[in-house]
C-alpha cells in the first residue's frame, strides 16, 4: 500500500508537472498568437491607412480642380454681369450731347480730315448735336453730316476715302466685352 501510495503521489506530481508545463506552453502559444495577431492587425491597419490617405489625396485633387473650374465660371459670369451694369450705366451718360460730341471728336481724331467723305449718326443724335450749338463738332467742322437711323444711338460711322471707321457704341462695347472675356480666360491659363 505504501508503494501504491508512492506511485499515486508520483503520478499526481507528474500530472501536476505536465499541467504546469502545458499551461506554460499554452501561455507562450497564446502570447505568440496574440503578438502575431497584433502584428497582422497593425500591418492591415497601416495598409488601410495608406489606401485611405491615397483616396483622400485624390479627392482633394478633384475638389481643387473643380474649385478652379467653378472659380473661372464665377469670374466669367461676374465679368459679364459687371459689363452689363457698366453698359446700362454708361449708356445713359453716353447719350448726352457732350458725350456724343466727344465720341464723334474721338472718331474723327483717328482719321485724316482731308480723307473724310461723310459722318453718319443716328438721326436723334444728329439733331441733338445740331441743337447743342456752337459747342458741337457738327457746327465746328464743315463735313457732310448724315442722319442714319439704321445706326443705334450713341455712335457714328466715319466714311473716308480709305473705308469706314465704325465708332458705334454697341461695336465699341462689344470690343470691350471681348477684351474682358480674353482677360478673364487669359489670367487662368
C-alpha positions as YAML, in Angstrom:
chain: A
units: angstrom
residues:
- id: 1
  name: UNK
  ca: [0.00, 0.00, 0.00]
- id: 2
  name: UNK
  ca: [2.78, 2.31, 0.68]
- id: 3
  name: UNK
  ca: [4.05, 1.51, -2.72]
- id: 4
  name: UNK
  ca: [0.68, 2.29, -4.26]
- id: 5
  name: UNK
  ca: [0.52, 5.47, -2.34]
- id: 6
  name: UNK
  ca: [4.01, 6.42, -3.53]
- id: 7
  name: UNK
  ca: [3.03, 5.57, -7.10]
- id: 8
  name: UNK
  ca: [-0.14, 7.69, -6.81]
- id: 9
  name: UNK
  ca: [1.83, 10.57, -5.36]
- id: 10
  name: UNK
  ca: [4.41, 10.32, -8.13]
- id: 11
  name: UNK
  ca: [1.62, 10.07, -10.64]
- id: 12
  name: UNK
  ca: [-0.12, 13.16, -9.25]
- id: 13
  name: UNK
  ca: [3.17, 15.08, -9.22]
- id: 14
  name: UNK
  ca: [3.86, 14.07, -12.80]
- id: 15
  name: UNK
  ca: [0.33, 15.14, -13.78]
- id: 16
  name: UNK
  ca: [0.81, 18.48, -11.99]
- id: 17
  name: UNK
  ca: [4.20, 18.99, -13.68]
- id: 18
  name: UNK
  ca: [2.67, 18.14, -17.05]
- id: 19
  name: UNK
  ca: [-0.23, 20.51, -16.36]
- id: 20
  name: UNK
  ca: [2.16, 23.31, -15.34]
- id: 21
  name: UNK
  ca: [4.28, 22.69, -18.43]
- id: 22
  name: UNK
  ca: [1.13, 22.51, -20.60]
- id: 23
  name: UNK
  ca: [-0.08, 25.79, -19.08]
- id: 24
  name: UNK
  ca: [3.31, 27.39, -19.78]
- id: 25
  name: UNK
  ca: [3.25, 26.12, -23.39]
- id: 26
  name: UNK
  ca: [-0.33, 27.27, -23.75]
- id: 27
  name: UNK
  ca: [0.55, 30.69, -22.33]
- id: 28
  name: UNK
  ca: [3.56, 31.02, -24.63]
- id: 29
  name: UNK
  ca: [1.44, 29.94, -27.59]
- id: 30
  name: UNK
  ca: [-1.26, 32.42, -26.60]
- id: 31
  name: UNK
  ca: [1.31, 35.23, -26.32]
- id: 32
  name: UNK
  ca: [2.88, 34.25, -29.64]
- id: 33
  name: UNK
  ca: [-0.56, 34.09, -31.27]
- id: 34
  name: UNK
  ca: [-1.51, 37.42, -29.74]
- id: 35
  name: UNK
  ca: [1.75, 39.03, -30.95]
- id: 36
  name: UNK
  ca: [1.26, 37.57, -34.45]
- id: 37
  name: UNK
  ca: [-2.36, 38.72, -34.49]
- id: 38
  name: UNK
  ca: [-1.35, 42.16, -33.27]
- id: 39
  name: UNK
  ca: [1.37, 42.40, -35.93]
- id: 40
  name: UNK
  ca: [-1.09, 41.28, -38.60]
- id: 41
  name: UNK
  ca: [-3.67, 43.81, -37.40]
- id: 42
  name: UNK
  ca: [-1.07, 46.59, -37.35]
- id: 43
  name: UNK
  ca: [0.02, 45.69, -40.89]
- id: 44
  name: UNK
  ca: [-3.60, 45.65, -42.08]
- id: 45
  name: UNK
  ca: [-4.29, 48.97, -40.36]
- id: 46
  name: UNK
  ca: [-1.20, 50.55, -41.96]
- id: 47
  name: UNK
  ca: [-2.24, 49.26, -45.38]
- id: 48
  name: UNK
  ca: [-5.81, 50.57, -44.94]
- id: 49
  name: UNK
  ca: [-4.45, 53.90, -43.69]
- id: 50
  name: UNK
  ca: [-2.29, 54.19, -46.84]
- id: 51
  name: UNK
  ca: [-5.29, 53.35, -49.06]
- id: 52
  name: UNK
  ca: [-7.49, 55.91, -47.29]
- id: 53
  name: UNK
  ca: [-4.75, 58.55, -47.48]
- id: 54
  name: UNK
  ca: [-4.43, 57.96, -51.23]
- id: 55
  name: UNK
  ca: [-8.22, 58.24, -51.65]
- id: 56
  name: UNK
  ca: [-8.32, 61.46, -49.61]
- id: 57
  name: UNK
  ca: [-5.42, 62.88, -51.65]
- id: 58
  name: UNK
  ca: [-7.20, 62.04, -54.93]
- id: 59
  name: UNK
  ca: [-10.43, 63.55, -53.63]
- id: 60
  name: UNK
  ca: [-8.55, 66.69, -52.63]
- id: 61
  name: UNK
  ca: [-7.07, 66.98, -56.12]
- id: 62
  name: UNK
  ca: [-10.50, 66.55, -57.74]
- id: 63
  name: UNK
  ca: [-12.02, 69.12, -55.39]
- id: 64
  name: UNK
  ca: [-9.24, 71.60, -56.14]
- id: 65
  name: UNK
  ca: [-9.71, 71.12, -59.89]
- id: 66
  name: UNK
  ca: [-13.48, 71.58, -59.53]
- id: 67
  name: UNK
  ca: [-12.98, 74.69, -57.39]
- id: 68
  name: UNK
  ca: [-10.69, 76.20, -60.03]
- id: 69
  name: UNK
  ca: [-13.23, 75.43, -62.74]
- id: 70
  name: UNK
  ca: [-16.07, 76.89, -60.64]
- id: 71
  name: UNK
  ca: [-13.97, 79.97, -59.87]
- id: 72
  name: UNK
  ca: [-13.36, 80.56, -63.58]
- id: 73
  name: UNK
  ca: [-17.07, 80.19, -64.30]
- id: 74
  name: UNK
  ca: [-17.96, 82.59, -61.47]
- id: 75
  name: UNK
  ca: [-15.35, 85.13, -62.58]
- id: 76
  name: UNK
  ca: [-16.60, 84.94, -66.15]
- id: 77
  name: UNK
  ca: [-20.20, 85.41, -65.01]
- id: 78
  name: UNK
  ca: [-19.21, 88.24, -62.66]
- id: 79
  name: UNK
  ca: [-17.36, 89.97, -65.50]
- id: 80
  name: UNK
  ca: [-20.44, 89.57, -67.73]
- id: 81
  name: UNK
  ca: [-22.72, 90.99, -65.03]
- id: 82
  name: UNK
  ca: [-20.33, 93.87, -64.35]
- id: 83
  name: UNK
  ca: [-20.16, 94.56, -68.07]
- id: 84
  name: UNK
  ca: [-23.95, 94.63, -68.36]
- id: 85
  name: UNK
  ca: [-24.20, 97.01, -65.41]
- id: 86
  name: UNK
  ca: [-21.49, 99.19, -66.92]
- id: 87
  name: UNK
  ca: [-23.32, 99.25, -70.25]
- id: 88
  name: UNK
  ca: [-26.59, 100.28, -68.63]
- id: 89
  name: UNK
  ca: [-24.95, 103.00, -66.54]
- id: 90
  name: UNK
  ca: [-22.74, 104.23, -69.36]
- id: 91
  name: UNK
  ca: [-25.45, 104.20, -72.00]
- id: 92
  name: UNK
  ca: [-27.44, 106.81, -70.10]
- id: 93
  name: UNK
  ca: [-24.40, 109.04, -69.81]
- id: 94
  name: UNK
  ca: [-23.18, 108.36, -73.34]
- id: 95
  name: UNK
  ca: [-26.45, 109.54, -74.86]
- id: 96
  name: UNK
  ca: [-25.93, 113.09, -73.56]
- id: 97
  name: UNK
  ca: [-24.95, 115.76, -76.15]
- id: 98
  name: UNK
  ca: [-21.48, 116.38, -74.72]
- id: 99
  name: UNK
  ca: [-20.72, 112.65, -74.62]
- id: 100
  name: UNK
  ca: [-21.92, 112.08, -78.20]
- id: 101
  name: UNK
  ca: [-19.91, 115.11, -79.34]
- id: 102
  name: UNK
  ca: [-16.80, 113.79, -77.55]
- id: 103
  name: UNK
  ca: [-17.28, 110.38, -79.17]
- id: 104
  name: UNK
  ca: [-17.57, 111.97, -82.65]
- id: 105
  name: UNK
  ca: [-14.43, 114.06, -81.99]
- id: 106
  name: UNK
  ca: [-12.61, 110.92, -80.86]
- id: 107
  name: UNK
  ca: [-13.63, 109.04, -84.03]
- id: 108
  name: UNK
  ca: [-12.62, 111.96, -86.24]
- id: 109
  name: UNK
  ca: [-9.28, 112.11, -84.47]
- id: 110
  name: UNK
  ca: [-8.47, 108.64, -85.82]
- id: 111
  name: UNK
  ca: [-8.75, 109.60, -89.49]
- id: 112
  name: UNK
  ca: [-7.14, 112.13, -91.82]
- id: 113
  name: UNK
  ca: [-9.51, 115.12, -92.00]
- id: 114
  name: UNK
  ca: [-8.90, 115.51, -95.75]
- id: 115
  name: UNK
  ca: [-10.00, 111.94, -96.44]
- id: 116
  name: UNK
  ca: [-13.41, 112.22, -94.73]
- id: 117
  name: UNK
  ca: [-16.35, 111.87, -97.09]
- id: 118
  name: UNK
  ca: [-19.19, 111.89, -94.53]
- id: 119
  name: UNK
  ca: [-20.11, 111.25, -90.91]
- id: 120
  name: UNK
  ca: [-23.23, 109.18, -90.28]
- id: 121
  name: UNK
  ca: [-25.09, 109.40, -86.96]
- id: 122
  name: UNK
  ca: [-28.43, 108.25, -85.65]
- id: 123
  name: UNK
  ca: [-30.99, 110.92, -86.58]
- id: 124
  name: UNK
  ca: [-31.79, 111.74, -82.94]
- id: 125
  name: UNK
  ca: [-28.09, 112.14, -82.12]
- id: 126
  name: UNK
  ca: [-27.50, 114.40, -85.13]
- id: 127
  name: UNK
  ca: [-30.50, 116.57, -84.18]
- id: 128
  name: UNK
  ca: [-29.24, 116.76, -80.59]
- id: 129
  name: UNK
  ca: [-25.78, 117.83, -81.73]
- id: 130
  name: UNK
  ca: [-27.25, 120.44, -84.07]
- id: 131
  name: UNK
  ca: [-29.22, 121.85, -81.13]
- id: 132
  name: UNK
  ca: [-26.06, 121.74, -78.98]
- id: 133
  name: UNK
  ca: [-25.00, 124.83, -80.90]
- id: 134
  name: UNK
  ca: [-21.53, 126.21, -81.45]
- id: 135
  name: UNK
  ca: [-20.04, 123.80, -78.91]
- id: 136
  name: UNK
  ca: [-20.67, 120.78, -81.12]
- id: 137
  name: UNK
  ca: [-18.45, 119.18, -83.71]
- id: 138
  name: UNK
  ca: [-21.34, 119.36, -86.20]
- id: 139
  name: UNK
  ca: [-21.25, 123.15, -86.27]
- id: 140
  name: UNK
  ca: [-17.45, 123.40, -85.98]
- id: 141
  name: UNK
  ca: [-16.40, 121.14, -88.87]
- id: 142
  name: UNK
  ca: [-17.57, 121.66, -92.46]
- id: 143
  name: UNK
  ca: [-18.22, 117.99, -93.21]
- id: 144
  name: UNK
  ca: [-21.11, 116.11, -94.70]
- id: 145
  name: UNK
  ca: [-23.26, 115.06, -91.72]
- id: 146
  name: UNK
  ca: [-25.84, 112.37, -92.48]
- id: 147
  name: UNK
  ca: [-28.73, 111.10, -90.40]
- id: 148
  name: UNK
  ca: [-28.75, 107.29, -90.47]
- id: 149
  name: UNK
  ca: [-31.49, 105.72, -88.41]
- id: 150
  name: UNK
  ca: [-30.06, 102.25, -89.04]
- id: 151
  name: UNK
  ca: [-27.31, 103.22, -86.59]
- id: 152
  name: UNK
  ca: [-28.09, 102.84, -82.90]
- id: 153
  name: UNK
  ca: [-27.89, 105.90, -80.69]
- id: 154
  name: UNK
  ca: [-24.54, 106.81, -79.22]
- id: 155
  name: UNK
  ca: [-22.23, 106.11, -82.12]
- id: 156
  name: UNK
  ca: [-21.22, 107.08, -85.59]
- id: 157
  name: UNK
  ca: [-19.59, 105.79, -88.74]
- id: 158
  name: UNK
  ca: [-16.98, 107.94, -90.41]
- id: 159
  name: UNK
  ca: [-16.79, 107.36, -94.17]
- id: 160
  name: UNK
  ca: [-13.35, 108.05, -95.61]
- id: 161
  name: UNK
  ca: [-11.62, 107.60, -98.93]
- id: 162
  name: UNK
  ca: [-9.90, 104.56, -97.38]
- id: 163
  name: UNK
  ca: [-13.00, 102.94, -95.90]
- id: 164
  name: UNK
  ca: [-15.22, 103.30, -92.84]
- id: 165
  name: UNK
  ca: [-14.35, 103.83, -89.21]
- id: 166
  name: UNK
  ca: [-17.03, 102.14, -87.13]
- id: 167
  name: UNK
  ca: [-17.43, 104.09, -83.89]
- id: 168
  name: UNK
  ca: [-20.84, 102.74, -82.95]
- id: 169
  name: UNK
  ca: [-21.29, 102.45, -79.20]
- id: 170
  name: UNK
  ca: [-22.51, 98.86, -79.40]
- id: 171
  name: UNK
  ca: [-19.47, 97.96, -81.51]
- id: 172
  name: UNK
  ca: [-17.12, 99.61, -79.01]
- id: 173
  name: UNK
  ca: [-18.85, 97.90, -76.08]
- id: 174
  name: UNK
  ca: [-18.62, 94.53, -77.86]
- id: 175
  name: UNK
  ca: [-14.88, 95.10, -78.35]
- id: 176
  name: UNK
  ca: [-14.59, 95.93, -74.65]
- id: 177
  name: UNK
  ca: [-16.53, 92.75, -73.77]
- id: 178
  name: UNK
  ca: [-14.19, 90.71, -75.97]
- id: 179
  name: UNK
  ca: [-11.16, 92.18, -74.18]
- id: 180
  name: UNK
  ca: [-12.74, 91.40, -70.79]
- id: 181
  name: UNK
  ca: [-13.51, 87.80, -71.79]
- id: 182
  name: UNK
  ca: [-9.98, 87.33, -73.10]
- id: 183
  name: UNK
  ca: [-8.56, 88.86, -69.94]
- id: 184
  name: UNK
  ca: [-10.58, 86.57, -67.66]
- id: 185
  name: UNK
  ca: [-9.63, 83.49, -69.68]
- id: 186
  name: UNK
  ca: [-6.03, 84.63, -70.05]
- id: 187
  name: UNK
  ca: [-5.49, 85.11, -66.31]
- id: 188
  name: UNK
  ca: [-6.41, 81.47, -65.71]
- id: 189
  name: UNK
  ca: [-4.13, 79.93, -68.32]
...
